[in-house]
Structure formats: C-alpha cells, structure tokens
Amino acid sequence: MINDLTTGNPLKLIILFSVPLLIGNIFQQFYNIADIVIVGRTLGIDALASVGAVAPLFFLIMFVVVGLTNGFAVITGQRFGAKDYDGVRRSVTMSTILSSIFTLFFTVICLATMGYILKWMNVPQEIYHNAYWYIQIVIFGLITANFYNLLASIVRALGDSKTPLYFLIFASILNVFLALLFIIVFHWGVPGSAVAVVLSQAISVVMCILYIKKHFPILHLRKADWIFNSQEDWKFAWEHLNVGLPMAAQFSILGIGILIIQSVCNSFGADVIAAMTAALRIEQIATLPMISFGVALAAFVAQNFGANNFRRIRISVKKASVINLHLSIVMAFVMHFWGSDLVRVFIGNQNPDVIKIAHDYLFISSLFYFFLSQIFIYRNALQGLGRATIPLIASVGELLMRSFAAVYLAVKFGYVGMFYAGPIAWVTAALVLAGGYYTNIHRFLKEAQVESRTNRKVLGN
C-alpha cells in the first residue's frame, strides 16, 4: 500500500515503516545464511570456508547493485513527495534502463576477470574450485538481483515497506527448499547452493512484477514513459546518476574494504575463514534493527525533502539516532553473552577453535556498535536529502582506515589484530557523516527561513 510520509507523527511513521523492513532483512539474511548453514552442516568446514572465502566479493557485487537502485529510488521518492506522479513513472523507467545497463556491464567484467580476482584474494587451493563456481553462478544471475532490488526500492520509495517483504519471505523459503534439493538430493555440492540463490530470486522477481501490475496503478507505465530522446531526458538521467553513482561507489568502497579484510583473513587458513564467515553472518543479523531503521529514515527523508519539510526531517533524525543508540547497546549485550551459542548454530560443536575465534571477533566488534548505529542514521538521512557526496567521502575514509588497520594490525598481532579494522573504520565514518548531515540540515533550514520571510514580504506588499 502506498503511504504519504509527509504527514502524521514522524517517529510513529518511521517505526511502522521499519518493522516490515526489519522482518524483510531478517528473511534476507535467512536467505543468505541458509546457504551457509546447509553447506556447513552437510558438506563440512572446507565447503563452508569456500563460500565464506568469496562472500565479501559477493557482497561487493551486491553493494553496487543495491547502491544504484537505492540511489535511483531517492529521485522516485522525491517526485512522489512533491506529488509529481508523471515524474514517478518516468523515474521508474529511467531507473530500469540505467540499472540494467550497469548491471549487465558489471556482470561481463566480473565473469571475465574472476580467476584473477580469486588469486589476488589468496583463496586457498583446497577450496578454490568450489569458491570459483559458487561466485561465478551468483554473478551470472546478477540481473535477477538487480530487478528485485530495483522493484523493492521503488515500492519502498512510495511508502510501502510490506509488499517487498512478502516476496522476500517467499524467496527465502524457496531458497532453503532448493538448496536442500540441489545439495542433498542432486549432490551438486557448493555450486548447488548458488543455483538455489539465483533461481529463487528470479521467481520472486516475476511474482513481484505481477503483483505490482495488479495493485499499484501509479506504476502502470505507458509507452511515452520509455521514450528517451530529448535534452530533458538526458538531464533527468543525470539527476538519477548524480545520486545513484555516488551511492554505488560508496557501497562498493565498503565492499572493497571487506574484500581486503577477507584477503588477509584467507591467509590464516580454513579455520579462521570459517570462523569469520559465521561471525560476520551473526553480526549482520545483530545489526538488522539498526539497518532497518536507517532505510526507513531514508524513505521518510526523501519524501519530506520533496515536500520541503526540513524541520520534520531534523526532528525525525534526532529521534531515530537515540533509538539506534539503544539498539546498539542491546545487540552488544547479546553478542557478549550469547555469541558462542550463536556460532554453534552454523558449525555445531565439532570445532572448538573455530567457535573461540568467532566469539573473540564478536566480543571486540560489538564494543563499537554505537558508532555503527549512527552510520546507518546519518548516511541514510544524507541519501534521502540527495547528498550522496558526503557518504562517498565517509566511505573512502572508512576504506582507508579499514585497509590500513587490517593489513598493519594483522601483521603485528595476527588475526586478532584484524578484528579491530571494522571498529576503527566505523568511528571514522560516523564522525564524517554526522558532521556532513548537521551542516546540510542547518543550511536547508536557514534557506527555508529566508524563503519564508521573502514570501511574507511579497504577500504583505
């Protein structure tokens, strides 16, 4: 259902919007984690390590897709907030064209260079074959991921966070069924898990299109919406790219940082790779409430930016920041006391060393969840404002600090030193993003006050 986020209680709207996002993100992780659990439980530690060794590469590729589609949807949300419904439809077609071109180009490049990338990542020879075919199959199906994320981003931009959830739940359940079928019944091994991911997502895309066609009349596209031949069309395309490309770059920079850490991690052998694979999946689950709140805030800010409700934006960001602070404390508490139990869900009790390594990582990183929680708030607020440059700068700083810390501290203190790379990067990015947000929101409020005084003078005359 389409929702106007420019009226009503801001915090209530954000919370109600974020709940389906949280459930959806849980199922998204379930979607990803199911492969890890099934592979780890049925095929062993080496098979788990082969998936974990290329997981950051998978996330890097997905980050580019998600960054593009979310960036394009900011323009859609701003058009909707301004009640420009022709602009909404035009934004949908423009986003479809641009994201498809970039995704296909990215797919070809990745498929052609994957062998070189895995060698650079120090993937151990004993897990190389499974790792190679897992990531190649996922990349081959990248276009389905593009269309799902694009459709989900557009619908969320219109204030509906429930519809994408329904199809994600369906895809998650289907993914588990297919993974079990391909691995246990067909004996396809690790590649079978990748086929399950791609196929379940493709089916979800088809169902999502059919549902939108029936229930979202505002998105019924006409032939004229697809025409691209005027100067205005090029300007509109650039308006999307001006937000989408920096967001894609920002997400890809984050992915590159994780990729560098994984290449360092791979040098420590299969046990450390398996431990980090389990620990990072657990951390992703722990931070889902904070992530969901941030994504909800982005949709809220985008619509209110289109309606010039800057005071409403400032109030909502402050309240969201406080809520994420409390969430970070709760999640850190959980990681401290139940981290080892959560790790056992992935690998069982057969390898105590792997469990200890994973718990050590969770213990260290959770101490810095406060900074990570604020990144989700200020980054999404800036993106909703259409200010993608500052998040990009923050991402560059995060990459530099993460890479330096991972390489230097790992050499000096072993794999434990690598655990501090993420926290150091979070502190850097949080400070940059907070400063950038407050600078921009104060400027917008000041400009709005000047415009209001000018309008009163004109009316008075």
Salt bridges, closest charged atoms under 4 A:
ASP4 OD2 - LYS83 NZ 3.29
ASP84 OD2 - ARG79 NE 3.56
ASP86 OD1 - ARG89 NH2 2.27
ASP86 OD1 - ARG222 NH2 3.49
ASP225 OD2 - ARG89 NE 3.71
ASP225 OD2 - ARG222 NE 3.73
GLU232 OE2 - LYS235 NZ 3.91
ASP233 OD1 - ARG90 NH2 2.97
GLU239 OE1 - ARG79 NH2 3.05
ASP341 OD1 - ARG344 NH1 3.06
ASP360 OD2 - LYS356 NZ 2.96
GLU398 OE1 - ARG379 NH2 3.37
GLU398 OE2 - ARG402 NH2 2.97
GLU447 OE2 - ARG443 NH1 3.13
